[in-house]
Amino acid sequence: MIPFVTQPSIRLGPVHLYAFGVIVASAVMVGLGLVRRRVRRFRLDPAIGEGFAWYALVGGFLGAHIFSVLLYFPEKVAQHPLVLLKLWEDISSFGGMLGALVGIGIYFWYKAPGLDPHLHRAYVDVAAYAFAFSLAIGRAACSLAHDHPGTLTRFPLAVSLQSASARAYIAQVYSDAGRLATLPPLGTLASLGFHDLGWYEFLYLSVIVAPSMLLLDRWFARRHGYGTPSTGLFLAAFVLLYMPARFALDFLRIVDVRYAGLTPGQWTAGAALIGFAMTAMMRRTRSQRYRSPSVPSHP
């Protein structure tokens, strides 16, 4: 199993820097860099590319926090409503995705109202491609912070509970979930591990999703030309690759609140997949209608 590692940190005067924050900041910079690179490659408007990327970033951070506290920690909001203003606490990846989409929509509505819808989809696809790599880097931060703990297991890729610090951590997790009494005796516990879902997502995104995006990009460039932007291919690829895996992994979570047996992440992933399927069916229907010859009427 994977050894349990305490999140590295360093104190610089009054500031305490944790690896999580540094890695997340790196993920943001990589995402912005990929957006700029692809905007230049596809000869899109650099000003629009820069503007919509920052709107997506701000919307993403706001959405990540608001989604998290409202759906994962509603008791915090009920007790202390001002927790909604603590943007540096409690973030959710799905909230970040939804917030980014809202930010992009606001940008196009407010800053580029006359932009062709075809170009809307091209810019969104640029963002979807970049986000796949940013999310992979961000999940490395989650791996070090162990902020998505799962159930006990003997799975080889799980995080080992051999160390005292690992056992203390998982005991606190189970205590917060009201399941401390379900933990096995110390001797058995030390031989087990726990599913670290941030670690699993990092592996899946790094080994499956990101390489798939690279291969898909090369295939599309060979077929349509290196400078031709796609208008939905990479968004569709991300939804189809990431959402089913995330839906399945969330069954292993311990602490997360559930609504009708599913976590907020599972509801969001399911809605994304259903929305994608419905959109694909509608486009196919419209395409068939457009291609079908009209039937002459008979007197």
PADO-715609 format. One line per 3 residues: number of its first residue (from 1); for each residue x, z, y of N, C-alpha, C. Coordinates in Angstrom, 3 decimals. Layout:
# PADO-715609
NUM	X/Z/Y/X/Z/Y/X/Z/Y; ...
# end
This chain:
# PADO-715609
1	0.835/0.000/-1.196/0.000/0.000/0.000/0.879/0.000/1.258; 0.242/-0.243/2.406/0.962/-0.292/3.673/1.176/1.131/4.191; 2.389/1.501/4.599/2.620/2.853/5.126/1.834/3.097/6.421
4	1.382/4.319/6.598/0.686/4.715/7.823/1.719/4.872/8.936; 1.480/4.208/10.063/2.389/4.266/11.213/1.633/4.807/12.411; 2.189/5.825/13.049/1.593/6.352/14.274/1.871/5.389/15.418
7	0.866/5.146/16.242/1.003/4.182/17.344/2.169/4.560/18.261; 3.121/3.652/18.464/4.247/3.943/19.368/3.766/4.092/20.811; 4.471/4.923/21.559/4.163/5.104/22.972/5.428/5.511/23.705
10	5.408/5.343/25.025/6.550/5.712/25.848/6.031/6.228/27.183; 6.676/7.242/27.711/6.277/7.794/29.001/7.249/7.322/30.077; 6.696/6.692/31.104/7.474/6.236/32.253/6.997/7.009/33.471
13	7.647/8.139/33.733/7.204/8.990/34.829/5.815/9.535/34.526; 4.872/9.332/35.451/3.516/9.837/35.221/2.672/8.947/34.308; 3.210/7.779/33.949/2.445/6.807/33.162/2.836/6.906/31.692
16	1.815/6.972/30.834/2.043/7.002/29.390/1.587/5.667/28.816; 2.537/4.851/28.396/2.233/3.525/27.873/2.113/3.574/26.360; 0.998/3.043/25.848/0.792/2.948/24.411/0.964/1.492/23.974
19	1.372/1.314/22.728/1.566/-0.027/22.196/0.286/-0.845/22.285; -0.865/-0.185/22.099/-2.144/-0.894/22.142/-2.297/-1.647/23.463; -2.098/-0.949/24.574/-2.283/-1.584/25.875/-1.294/-2.708/26.131
22	-0.043/-2.504/25.711/0.983/-3.532/25.924/0.660/-4.783/25.123; 0.235/-4.604/23.883/-0.073/-5.760/23.031/-1.316/-6.483/23.532; -2.342/-5.738/23.955/-3.546/-6.377/24.494/-3.204/-7.187/25.744
25	-2.356/-6.627/26.614/-1.940/-7.372/27.806/-1.206/-8.653/27.405; -0.387/-8.572/26.359/0.313/-9.765/25.873/-0.676/-10.797/25.337; -1.719/-10.322/24.646/-2.746/-11.227/24.127/-3.445/-11.972/25.260
28	-3.723/-11.260/26.348/-4.364/-11.888/27.507/-3.467/-12.962/28.103; -2.180/-12.656/28.256/-1.255/-13.616/28.850/-1.098/-14.855/27.959; -1.051/-14.645/26.655/-0.966/-15.789/25.739/-2.211/-16.654/25.849
31	-3.387/-16.019/25.916/-4.633/-16.770/26.044/-4.674/-17.591/27.314; -4.303/-16.983/28.438/-4.286/-17.719/29.705/-3.285/-18.868/29.655; -2.136/-18.628/29.035/-1.136/-19.693/28.927/-1.627/-20.860/28.092
34	-2.323/-20.577/26.995/-2.862/-21.649/26.151/-3.944/-22.433/26.881; -4.772/-21.744/27.656/-5.810/-22.441/28.424/-5.157/-23.397/29.413; -4.168/-22.929/30.156/-3.500/-23.787/31.142/-2.843/-24.990/30.457
37	-2.217/-24.737/29.321/-1.523/-25.822/28.614/-2.502/-26.895/28.158; -3.633/-26.475/27.603/-4.595/-27.455/27.088/-5.340/-28.158/28.220; -5.554/-27.488/29.322/-6.160/-28.141/30.486/-5.266/-29.265/30.975
40	-3.959/-29.018/31.023/-3.022/-30.077/31.432/-3.001/-31.199/30.406; -2.994/-30.831/29.137/-2.921/-31.839/28.076/-4.120/-32.779/28.111; -5.299/-32.246/28.369/-6.509/-33.066/28.351/-6.858/-33.639/29.722
43	-5.947/-33.431/30.687/-6.135/-33.958/32.046/-7.457/-33.482/32.648; -7.775/-32.229/32.387/-8.925/-31.603/33.020/-8.497/-31.047/34.372; -9.435/-30.594/35.160/-9.145/-30.095/36.505/-8.440/-28.742/36.399
46	-7.188/-28.633/36.879/-6.463/-27.352/36.778/-7.148/-26.227/37.545; -7.761/-26.554/38.685/-8.428/-25.515/39.477/-9.626/-24.941/38.711; -10.392/-25.828/38.098/-11.526/-25.360/37.293/-11.021/-24.578/36.085
49	-9.969/-25.069/35.439/-9.419/-24.378/34.285/-8.966/-22.973/34.628; -8.273/-22.819/35.762/-7.807/-21.496/36.175/-8.980/-20.602/36.544; -9.954/-21.168/37.275/-11.097/-20.377/37.721/-11.955/-19.890/36.576
52	-12.306/-20.780/35.663/-13.192/-20.362/34.580/-12.475/-19.404/33.632; -11.147/-19.530/33.507/-10.400/-18.614/32.642/-10.436/-17.193/33.197; -10.296/-17.053/34.510/-10.323/-15.709/35.099/-11.734/-15.130/35.092
55	-12.729/-15.952/35.290/-14.113/-15.470/35.175/-14.385/-15.002/33.749; -13.866/-15.753/32.781/-14.037/-15.360/31.382/-13.310/-14.050/31.096; -12.128/-13.888/31.675/-11.345/-12.675/31.442/-12.049/-11.444/32.016
58	-12.491/-11.544/33.263/-13.184/-10.410/33.892/-14.496/-10.119/33.165; -15.256/-11.177/32.881/-16.501/-10.989/32.143/-16.259/-10.400/30.770; -15.158/-10.802/30.137/-14.830/-10.280/28.818/-14.547/-8.793/28.833
61	-13.772/-8.338/29.807/-13.451/-6.914/29.877/-14.694/-6.088/30.210; -15.524/-6.585/31.124/-16.761/-5.862/31.446/-17.691/-5.825/30.236; -17.866/-6.967/29.591/-18.750/-7.027/28.430/-18.245/-6.189/27.282
64	-16.921/-6.168/27.084/-16.349/-5.385/25.987/-16.687/-3.911/26.125; -16.624/-3.399/27.347/-16.909/-1.969/27.561/-18.406/-1.681/27.521; -19.193/-2.468/28.234/-20.629/-2.204/28.306/-21.285/-2.331/26.943
67	-20.938/-3.373/26.202/-21.469/-3.575/24.849/-21.115/-2.390/23.956; -19.871/-1.926/24.062/-19.411/-0.843/23.201/-20.163/0.455/23.464; -20.236/0.869/24.731/-20.845/2.173/25.008/-22.359/2.148/24.816
70	-23.007/1.003/25.097/-24.454/0.946/24.956/-24.895/0.885/23.495; -24.145/0.170/22.675/-24.576/-0.040/21.293/-23.851/0.843/20.284; -22.574/1.144/20.521/-21.833/1.962/19.573/-21.887/3.454/19.913
73	-21.987/3.772/21.202/-21.989/5.177/21.623/-23.141/5.465/22.586; -24.378/5.198/22.185/-25.504/5.425/23.106/-25.657/6.879/23.514; -25.201/7.806/22.663/-25.311/9.220/23.012/-24.434/9.569/24.209
76	-23.287/8.865/24.362/-22.428/9.101/25.518/-23.126/8.704/26.810; -23.805/7.570/26.776/-24.508/7.095/27.969/-25.644/8.051/28.324; -26.355/8.543/27.306/-27.462/9.469/27.553/-26.968/10.769/28.176
79	-25.798/11.248/27.737/-25.282/12.513/28.242/-24.543/12.348/29.570; -23.783/11.269/29.682/-22.970/11.045/30.885/-23.054/9.564/31.266; -24.057/9.148/32.028/-24.222/7.725/32.374/-23.011/7.116/33.074
82	-22.216/7.935/33.752/-21.054/7.393/34.460/-19.983/6.867/33.513; -20.160/7.113/32.206/-19.201/6.568/31.249/-19.197/5.044/31.293; -20.286/4.460/31.783/-20.342/3.000/31.922/-19.291/2.477/32.898
85	-18.842/3.334/33.802/-17.855/2.911/34.800/-16.416/3.088/34.314; -16.222/3.757/33.192/-14.875/3.959/32.658/-14.476/2.755/31.822; -14.106/1.698/32.508/-13.863/0.419/31.849/-12.655/0.429/30.928
88	-11.794/1.424/31.062/-10.594/1.494/30.235/-10.858/2.179/28.891; -12.071/2.641/28.685/-12.408/3.322/27.441/-13.414/2.501/26.641; -13.381/2.641/25.317/-14.410/2.109/24.417/-14.673/0.621/24.661
91	-13.949/-0.210/23.948/-14.147/-1.649/24.095/-14.522/-2.248/22.746; -15.219/-3.367/22.797/-15.685/-4.070/21.599/-15.324/-5.543/21.713; -14.801/-6.099/20.633/-14.418/-7.516/20.657/-15.632/-8.414/20.844
94	-16.746/-8.087/20.187/-17.938/-8.915/20.349/-18.489/-8.810/21.764; -18.422/-7.620/22.340/-18.824/-7.494/23.734/-17.951/-8.332/24.644; -16.649/-8.395/24.310/-15.752/-9.240/25.092/-16.103/-10.710/24.979
97	-16.477/-11.146/23.775/-16.872/-12.549/23.594/-18.124/-12.871/24.400; -19.128/-12.009/24.295/-20.374/-12.255/25.021/-20.146/-12.198/26.526; -19.359/-11.223/26.978/-19.069/-11.125/28.401/-18.311/-12.330/28.924
100	-17.374/-12.838/28.112/-16.616/-14.027/28.518/-17.539/-15.232/28.665; -18.478/-15.396/27.735/-19.426/-16.511/27.837/-20.295/-16.386/29.081; -20.716/-15.158/29.398/-21.497/-14.949/30.620/-20.652/-15.280/31.846
103	-19.378/-14.843/31.833/-18.495/-15.139/32.961/-18.282/-16.631/33.148; -18.108/-17.350/32.033/-17.950/-18.807/32.118/-19.218/-19.453/32.667; -20.375/-18.986/32.200/-21.638/-19.524/32.700/-21.807/-19.306/34.183
106	-21.448/-18.106/34.654/-21.546/-17.810/36.095/-20.613/-18.719/36.885; -19.407/-18.929/36.352/-18.464/-19.790/37.064/-19.011/-21.207/37.208; -19.497/-21.787/36.116/-20.012/-23.145/36.182/-21.230/-23.236/37.092
109	-22.071/-22.203/37.077/-23.276/-22.217/37.920/-22.937/-22.043/39.392; -21.946/-21.186/39.682/-21.654/-20.828/41.070/-20.555/-21.681/41.686; -19.511/-21.982/40.909/-18.339/-22.657/41.443/-18.309/-24.152/41.134
112	-18.965/-24.576/40.074/-18.938/-26.000/39.698/-20.328/-26.455/39.279; -21.296/-26.366/40.186/-22.685/-26.668/39.799/-22.914/-28.122/39.423; -22.096/-29.031/39.926/-22.309/-30.445/39.641/-21.500/-30.967/38.472
115	-20.824/-30.082/37.755/-19.961/-30.524/36.664/-20.789/-31.068/35.508; -20.333/-32.171/34.944/-21.024/-32.790/33.819/-21.082/-31.828/32.627; -22.254/-31.695/31.969/-22.358/-30.807/30.789/-21.356/-31.129/29.697
118	-20.973/-32.395/29.596/-19.958/-32.782/28.611/-18.643/-32.069/28.898; -18.300/-31.943/30.183/-17.078/-31.235/30.562/-17.237/-29.731/30.390; -18.455/-29.216/30.581/-18.698/-27.800/30.281/-18.215/-27.480/28.866
121	-18.650/-28.302/27.934/-18.319/-28.060/26.529/-16.824/-28.228/26.282; -16.180/-29.133/27.012/-14.739/-29.330/26.843/-13.970/-28.079/27.284; -14.353/-27.504/28.425/-13.677/-26.290/28.900/-13.938/-25.115/27.963
124	-15.171/-24.975/27.488/-15.497/-23.883/26.555/-14.698/-24.032/25.269; -14.512/-25.269/24.810/-13.737/-25.495/23.599/-12.275/-25.130/23.806; -11.762/-25.388/24.992/-10.403/-24.955/25.327/-10.294/-23.438/25.202
127	-11.293/-22.735/25.733/-11.290/-21.273/25.669/-11.401/-20.773/24.237; -12.227/-21.427/23.423/-12.402/-21.006/22.030/-11.101/-21.139/21.251; -10.392/-22.227/21.475/-9.106/-22.432/20.802/-8.127/-21.326/21.188
130	-8.014/-21.063/22.493/-7.065/-20.049/22.963/-7.455/-18.657/22.476; -8.756/-18.384/22.429/-9.207/-17.044/22.049/-8.845/-16.707/20.612; -8.834/-17.685/19.736/-8.483/-17.417/18.334/-7.089/-16.810/18.227
133	-6.155/-17.290/19.027/-4.794/-16.768/18.995/-4.692/-15.436/19.729; -5.405/-15.308/20.839/-5.399/-14.036/21.571/-5.981/-12.919/20.722; -7.062/-13.219/20.017/-7.687/-12.200/19.187/-6.759/-11.764/18.058
136	-6.023/-12.700/17.485/-5.064/-12.340/16.430/-4.025/-11.361/16.958; -3.511/-11.613/18.156/-2.530/-10.705/18.752/-3.184/-9.361/19.065; -4.404/-9.400/19.592/-5.104/-8.163/19.898/-5.349/-7.308/18.672
139	-5.605/-7.942/17.536/-5.827/-7.174/16.304/-4.533/-6.516/15.810; -3.393/-7.017/16.223/-2.148/-6.307/15.921/-2.143/-4.954/16.611; -2.694/-4.918/17.829/-2.820/-3.643/18.544/-3.766/-2.704/17.809
142	-4.876/-3.241/17.312/-5.821/-2.423/16.545/-5.174/-1.882/15.278; -4.286/-2.662/14.671/-3.607/-2.220/13.454/-2.755/-0.986/13.721; -2.060/-0.978/14.855/-1.213/0.162/15.192/-2.025/1.374/15.613
145	-3.164/1.136/16.266/-4.006/2.240/16.732/-4.928/2.774/15.645; -5.109/2.007/14.576/-6.017/2.380/13.474/-7.409/2.730/14.017; -7.898/1.894/14.937/-9.169/2.228/15.588/-10.384/1.612/14.902
148	-10.164/0.986/13.735/-11.293/0.471/12.946/-11.147/0.930/11.496; -11.251/2.239/11.254/-11.034/2.751/9.902/-12.194/2.445/8.973; -11.843/2.261/7.701/-12.854/2.004/6.689/-12.783/3.017/5.568
151	-13.474/2.756/4.511/-13.605/3.686/3.398/-12.316/3.802/2.584; -12.280/4.799/1.717/-11.119/5.017/0.844/-11.063/3.946/-0.240; -9.845/3.651/-0.687/-9.675/2.550/-1.630/-8.307/2.631/-2.293
154	-8.132/1.827/-3.331/-6.816/1.614/-3.933/-6.345/0.173/-3.701; -6.957/-0.530/-2.791/-6.617/-1.923/-2.490/-5.159/-2.009/-2.034; -4.382/-2.940/-2.571/-2.943/-3.005/-2.251/-2.633/-3.190/-0.766
157	-3.515/-3.829/-0.015/-3.256/-4.056/1.407/-3.819/-2.957/2.299; -4.358/-1.910/1.693/-4.885/-0.796/2.474/-3.736/0.024/3.057; -4.062/0.940/3.958/-3.070/1.828/4.561/-2.986/3.104/3.727
160	-1.795/3.447/3.304/-1.580/4.565/2.393/-1.880/5.911/3.050; -2.406/6.821/2.240/-2.666/8.194/2.684/-1.625/9.158/2.110; -0.475/8.644/1.780/0.564/9.481/1.186/1.119/10.492/2.182
163	1.208/10.106/3.454/1.786/11.011/4.448/0.746/12.006/4.951; 1.233/13.162/5.411/0.338/14.198/5.931/-0.393/13.723/7.183; 0.297/12.947/8.022/-0.340/12.456/9.253/-1.477/11.498/8.932
166	-1.311/10.683/7.888/-2.373/9.762/7.495/-3.579/10.529/6.968; -3.329/11.566/6.182/-4.438/12.358/5.640/-5.152/13.130/6.734; -4.400/13.620/7.712/-5.033/14.311/8.836/-5.905/13.348/9.636
169	-5.418/12.129/9.796/-6.193/11.127/10.535/-7.495/10.797/9.820; -7.435/10.501/8.527/-8.644/10.096/7.815/-9.610/11.271/7.680; -9.087/12.500/7.608/-9.962/13.666/7.562/-10.749/13.784/8.861
172	-10.103/13.485/9.983/-10.801/13.527/11.271/-11.857/12.430/11.356; -11.525/11.265/10.821/-12.486/10.158/10.821/-13.726/10.525/10.018; -13.518/11.058/8.829/-14.651/11.434/7.979/-15.424/12.604/8.574
175	-14.733/13.479/9.270/-15.415/14.592/9.936/-16.315/14.078/11.047; -15.815/13.135/11.844/-16.625/12.554/12.920/-17.854/11.840/12.367; -17.727/11.302/11.154/-18.838/10.594/10.533/-19.773/11.535/9.774
178	-19.428/12.836/9.752/-20.249/13.794/9.015/-20.106/13.672/7.517; -18.964/13.161/7.065/-18.766/12.912/5.632/-17.517/13.608/5.099; -17.059/14.647/5.788/-15.835/15.312/5.391/-15.922/15.854/3.968
181	-17.103/16.330/3.576/-17.269/16.918/2.243/-17.121/15.893/1.131; -17.188/14.606/1.465/-17.082/13.567/0.433/-15.639/13.194/0.107; -14.668/13.704/0.890/-13.274/13.393/0.608/-12.839/14.056/-0.700
184	-12.022/13.389/-1.503/-11.547/13.971/-2.770/-10.502/15.055/-2.518; -10.112/15.808/-3.541/-9.073/16.827/-3.385/-7.753/16.231/-2.883; -6.908/17.100/-2.345/-5.672/16.652/-1.714/-4.815/15.806/-2.646
187	-4.679/16.228/-3.906/-3.843/15.478/-4.830/-4.334/14.064/-5.045; -5.638/13.900/-5.153/-6.220/12.564/-5.330/-6.143/11.771/-4.034; -6.413/12.435/-2.923/-6.418/11.754/-1.617/-5.065/11.124/-1.317
190	-3.998/11.820/-1.667/-2.650/11.313/-1.380/-2.322/10.045/-2.152; -3.031/9.800/-3.219/-2.772/8.596/-4.022/-3.626/7.409/-3.585; -4.487/7.630/-2.607/-5.396/6.582/-2.140/-4.922/5.999/-0.814
193	-5.687/5.058/-0.311/-5.483/4.498/1.006/-6.831/4.323/1.661; -6.834/3.798/2.873/-8.106/3.493/3.534/-8.075/2.064/4.062; -9.232/1.444/4.036/-9.352/0.094/4.590/-9.160/0.166/6.107
196	-8.132/-0.481/6.603/-7.899/-0.575/8.046/-8.394/-1.957/8.481; -9.592/-1.998/9.071/-10.231/-3.285/9.335/-9.541/-4.065/10.440; -8.899/-3.377/11.381/-8.103/-4.085/12.382/-6.933/-4.795/11.741
199	-6.290/-4.132/10.775/-5.183/-4.727/10.019/-5.651/-5.927/9.207; -6.805/-5.784/8.552/-7.339/-6.893/7.757/-7.664/-8.095/8.644; -8.262/-7.819/9.800/-8.590/-8.934/10.706/-7.324/-9.604/11.224
202	-6.309/-8.797/11.521/-5.036/-9.381/11.969/-4.487/-10.334/10.915; -4.512/-9.908/9.648/-4.038/-10.770/8.569/-4.881/-12.034/8.461; -6.195/-11.872/8.483/-7.092/-13.016/8.320/-6.944/-14.001/9.482
205	-6.890/-13.484/10.691/-6.750/-14.356/11.854/-5.398/-15.065/11.866; -4.361/-14.346/11.454/-3.003/-14.909/11.495/-2.745/-15.896/10.370; -3.319/-15.631/9.197/-3.024/-16.447/8.016/-4.043/-17.571/7.816
208	-5.278/-17.345/8.243/-6.344/-18.324/7.997/-6.820/-18.993/9.287; -7.289/-18.202/10.251/-7.964/-18.787/11.414/-6.991/-19.536/12.327; -5.912/-18.881/12.748/-4.972/-19.542/13.668/-4.347/-20.798/13.055
211	-3.842/-20.759/11.810/-3.323/-22.003/11.213/-4.389/-23.085/11.077; -5.627/-22.685/10.792/-6.706/-23.677/10.701/-6.934/-24.355/12.039; -6.844/-23.585/13.113/-6.996/-24.171/14.448/-5.881/-25.175/14.728
214	-4.656/-24.842/14.348/-3.540/-25.756/14.554/-3.722/-27.046/13.760; -4.110/-26.917/12.498/-4.320/-28.102/11.659/-5.469/-28.952/12.180; -6.541/-28.278/12.611/-7.691/-29.000/13.150/-7.319/-29.728/14.436
217	-6.477/-29.113/15.236/-6.028/-29.735/16.479/-5.224/-31.000/16.181; -4.349/-30.940/15.186/-3.552/-32.116/14.822/-4.439/-33.226/14.264; -5.412/-32.835/13.427/-6.320/-33.837/12.867/-7.116/-34.518/13.975
220	-7.634/-33.744/14.909/-8.442/-34.307/15.986/-7.586/-35.218/16.871; -6.346/-34.808/17.137/-5.463/-35.625/17.975/-5.147/-36.952/17.309; -4.907/-36.943/15.990/-4.626/-38.200/15.279/-5.840/-39.121/15.296
223	-7.015/-38.550/15.224/-8.227/-39.371/15.138/-8.702/-39.865/16.498; -8.559/-39.030/17.532/-9.141/-39.371/18.833/-8.115/-39.549/19.948; -6.860/-39.253/19.663/-5.852/-39.367/20.708/-5.435/-37.993/21.205
226	-4.154/-37.849/21.519/-3.599/-36.551/21.882/-4.231/-35.985/23.148; -4.594/-36.840/24.082/-5.120/-36.355/25.350/-6.629/-36.281/25.425; -7.317/-36.485/24.313/-8.788/-36.455/24.313/-9.290/-35.053/23.989
229	-10.091/-34.440/24.866/-10.599/-33.090/24.580/-11.774/-33.133/23.617; -11.920/-32.104/22.824/-13.101/-31.968/21.979/-14.190/-31.244/22.768; -15.409/-31.375/22.327/-16.527/-30.795/23.073/-17.380/-29.902/22.165
232	-16.710/-29.047/21.418/-17.434/-28.108/20.583/-16.812/-27.883/19.224; -15.818/-28.682/18.866/-15.221/-28.597/17.535/-14.580/-27.232/17.284; -13.791/-26.747/18.249/-13.048/-25.510/18.030/-13.942/-24.279/18.174
235	-14.958/-24.365/18.991/-15.932/-23.275/19.050/-16.662/-23.165/17.721; -17.060/-24.301/17.170/-17.737/-24.301/15.868/-16.809/-23.779/14.774; -15.546/-24.197/14.807/-14.590/-23.750/13.792/-14.401/-22.237/13.859
238	-14.297/-21.707/15.081/-14.109/-20.261/15.210/-15.325/-19.501/14.690; -16.519/-19.965/15.040/-17.736/-19.298/14.573/-17.810/-19.317/13.048; -17.552/-20.457/12.452/-17.686/-20.587/11.001/-16.586/-19.853/10.233
241	-15.406/-19.749/10.824/-14.311/-19.070/10.148/-14.350/-17.558/10.350; -14.658/-17.134/11.562/-14.528/-15.710/11.884/-15.775/-14.898/11.578; -16.949/-15.406/11.923/-18.161/-14.596/11.849/-18.506/-14.127/10.435
244	-18.445/-14.976/9.402/-18.747/-14.469/8.050/-17.773/-13.380/7.596; -16.490/-13.551/7.920/-15.501/-12.547/7.527/-15.752/-11.229/8.238; -16.055/-11.309/9.522/-16.331/-10.075/10.274/-17.592/-9.395/9.758
247	-18.617/-10.172/9.456/-19.859/-9.609/8.918/-19.575/-8.843/7.626; -18.766/-9.413/6.744/-18.464/-8.771/5.464/-17.619/-7.522/5.651; -16.606/-7.571/6.511/-15.716/-6.430/6.701/-16.440/-5.218/7.283
250	-17.447/-5.457/8.096/-18.134/-4.340/8.739/-18.864/-3.436/7.747; -19.117/-3.908/6.530/-19.730/-3.036/5.526/-18.795/-1.892/5.134; -17.489/-2.049/5.412/-16.513/-1.034/5.044/-16.324/0.029/6.118
253	-16.947/-0.146/7.267/-16.760/0.803/8.368/-17.386/2.157/8.044; -16.820/3.207/8.646/-17.295/4.565/8.388/-18.101/5.112/9.560; -17.495/5.105/10.746/-18.057/5.818/11.884/-19.131/5.017/12.599
256	-19.089/3.704/12.543/-19.941/2.862/13.391/-21.424/3.151/13.203; -22.124/3.187/14.335/-23.579/3.337/14.308/-24.196/2.103/13.668; -25.347/2.274/13.026/-26.019/1.154/12.375/-27.469/1.085/12.817
259	-27.956/-0.139/12.931/-29.347/-0.403/13.272/-29.941/-1.202/12.120; -30.933/-0.616/11.458/-31.539/-1.237/10.271/-30.480/-1.573/9.227; -29.496/-0.698/9.092/-28.476/-0.856/8.069/-27.293/-1.717/8.437
262	-27.288/-2.311/9.626/-26.200/-3.194/10.038/-25.564/-2.691/11.330; -24.255/-2.918/11.459/-23.553/-2.535/12.678/-23.887/-3.520/13.801; -23.654/-3.133/15.075/-23.842/-4.099/16.167/-23.018/-5.367/15.967
265	-21.814/-5.221/15.406/-20.988/-6.396/15.132/-21.631/-7.325/14.125; -22.255/-6.766/13.100/-22.920/-7.606/12.101/-24.126/-8.320/12.691; -24.889/-7.622/13.520/-26.032/-8.283/14.170/-25.553/-9.435/15.058
268	-24.455/-9.211/15.777/-23.938/-10.253/16.667/-23.373/-11.423/15.872; -22.621/-11.125/14.809/-22.073/-12.194/13.971/-23.183/-13.005/13.326; -24.210/-12.316/12.826/-25.338/-13.024/12.225/-26.068/-13.896/13.227
271	-26.259/-13.367/14.443/-26.931/-14.149/15.485/-26.116/-15.378/15.855; -24.786/-15.238/15.895/-23.921/-16.379/16.220/-24.035/-17.468/15.158; -24.042/-17.063/13.900/-24.157/-18.044/12.813/-25.524/-18.728/12.820
274	-26.579/-17.957/13.043/-27.924/-18.540/13.097/-28.043/-19.478/14.293; -27.508/-19.050/15.443/-27.548/-19.902/16.629/-26.790/-21.192/16.430; -25.628/-21.102/15.763/-24.855/-22.312/15.481/-25.629/-23.249/14.569
277	-26.245/-22.696/13.512/-26.997/-23.524/12.572/-28.179/-24.205/13.254; -28.889/-23.462/14.100/-30.039/-24.036/14.799/-29.607/-25.129/15.771; -28.499/-24.884/16.480/-27.993/-25.892/17.413/-27.582/-27.165/16.677
280	-26.909/-27.000/15.537/-26.486/-28.165/14.747/-27.687/-28.948/14.241; -28.739/-28.246/13.805/-29.938/-28.923/13.312/-30.643/-29.679/14.431; -30.707/-29.059/15.618/-31.362/-29.720/16.757/-30.603/-30.975/17.167
283	-29.279/-30.892/17.190/-28.484/-32.072/17.561/-28.627/-33.179/16.526; -28.674/-32.793/15.262/-28.830/-33.792/14.211/-30.192/-34.470/14.316; -31.223/-33.685/14.611/-32.570/-34.252/14.753/-32.630/-35.223/15.924
286	-32.033/-34.808/17.060/-32.025/-35.697/18.227/-31.253/-36.968/17.934; -30.134/-36.853/17.202/-29.334/-38.031/16.869/-30.107/-38.988/15.971; -30.841/-38.448/15.004/-31.623/-39.284/14.100/-32.748/-39.992/14.853
289	-33.372/-39.281/15.778/-34.437/-39.893/16.566/-33.902/-41.009/17.439; -32.699/-40.795/17.976/-32.109/-41.802/18.855/-31.761/-43.063/18.075; -31.287/-42.878/16.817/-30.855/-44.017/16.023/-32.015/-44.735/15.349
292	-33.135/-44.044/15.122/-34.260/-44.655/14.390/-34.926/-45.730/15.247; -35.141/-46.901/14.666/-35.840/-47.953/15.425/-37.305/-47.581/15.640; -37.838/-47.990/16.757/-39.226/-47.683/17.045/-40.139/-48.506/16.126
295	-41.223/-47.924/15.693/-42.167/-48.593/14.810/-43.258/-49.229/15.657; -43.428/-50.528/15.568/-44.468/-51.178/16.396/-45.838/-50.701/15.973; -46.699/-50.557/16.949/-48.071/-50.156/16.671/-48.903/-51.367/16.271
298	-49.917/-51.186/15.393/-50.761/-52.264/14.944/-52.161/-52.094/15.543; -52.733/-53.189/15.984/-54.085/-53.094/16.570/-55.113/-52.751/15.490
# end
